[in-house]
Amino acid sequence: MKTLINIDVPDLASAVAFYQAALGLTLSRMLGSEVAELSGASPALYLVQKPAGSATDAGAMTVRQYGRHWTPVHIDFVVEDIEEAAERAVLAGAKLETRCSEWMGSKCITFSDPFGHGFCLLEFESGSYHA
């Protein structure tokens, strides 16, 4: 099964610039004028331009908001050097939310992107979590 990750953003150009600068991802291609495919992560990320206030579902029960928000699903990016990656993310515009914590052979720092989406940077001692 193949997995794709889609991230709604209010401004596609600034989102592409952020994810390139913060995580070193590459713009692979544009799918029309409102979707950008980024490579360099596994799986690929798709940034989907959706204006703030637009309906999130057909019944319009909720609308998109791009202030800091919480969702039970977030993305972890595994990096080789967490301190270097954290500095790069902050310089690109990420908001640092927690200091580095260690758990089961990993180091983790949490952030939010400029559009309110939470994400983590992870560094593993030996490729994965220890039991």
N, C-alpha and C positions, 0 to 999 in steps of 0.2 A: 504494500500500500504506500502510495506517495503522499506526503504531507506538504501543504502550502501554508504559509503564514501571511495573513492580510492585516494591515494596520491602517485604519482610517485616519486621515490627517486633513486639516483644514487648508493647508497650502503645500502643494506637491513640491515645488521647487525648494522651499526651505527645508522640507522633510528629507528630500534626497540629499541636500547639502549636509544636514545634520548627521544622517546615518553613514555618509561617506567619511566625514571628518571624525565622528565619534568612534566608529567601529571599523573603519577601513573597508566598508563594503563598496562594491562597484555597480554603477548603473549599467545593467545589461541591455535593457531595451525599454522603450515606451510602448504601452498598449493603448493606443489612442492618446488623448490629451489628459486623461485623468487617472492613469495607472502606470506606476513605474516598477519595473522588476529589478531588484537588487540581488547581486550574487556575492559570494564570499562567505556566506553562512550556510549551514545545512539544516533545514531546507532553505530555499530562496525566500526572500521577503518581498512582498508586494505592498507598496504604499498606494493607497486608494484615496483620491481627493474627494472629500465629502464635507460640505460647509457646516460650520457650527450652526446648530438650530435645525438641521435637516432631520427628517424622521428616520428613526433606526429600524422601524418595522412598518409593515403595511397598515396596521391599525393606528400608527402614530401615537402609541402609548408613551413613548419617550423620545427625546430628541438628543442629538449629539452635543456633547459639551467637552471642551478641550482644556478646561482647568484641570488641576490634579484630581484624578478620580481613582477609584479602586475597582478592581475586577478580580475574580478568583483565578483568572488565567493571566499569566505573564510570561515573558520570554527570558531565559537565561542564556547568556553568551559565554561560552567557555573560552578563556584566554590563556596565553602562556605566562604573562607577567601582569598580575592584577593591579599593581601600583602604577605601572606604565599605562595600562589600559584605562584605569580610573582617571588619571591625569588627562589623557586624551579626550575622554568623554566629557569631563567638566569643561575643558577648553573649548569644546564644540558646542556647549550650551546645555549639557545635562545637569540636572540638579541632584547633588549628592544627598541621599536620604539617611543612610546609616554608615557607620564605620565598618571596617572589615571585621567579620566574624568568622570563626573557624568551627567546622563541624564535619566529622567523619572523613577526614583527609581532604577537606576542601576549604577554600577561603572564599567569602562572598561579600560583595558590597552592593547595596541597592541604590537605584537612581530613578528619576523620572525624566523622560525626554521633554523637549519644549512644548509638546502637545498634550501632556498630562498622563502619558502611558508609563507605567512602571516597568522596569527591567532590572536584571541583576547581571553583574559580571562575576564569573566563577573561575577559580584556578584550582586544579586538582593536583595533589601530590603525585599520584600515579595513575592518571587517566580516568578515574571514576571515584565514587564514594567508597569508603572502607566500610565493611560490615561491623 
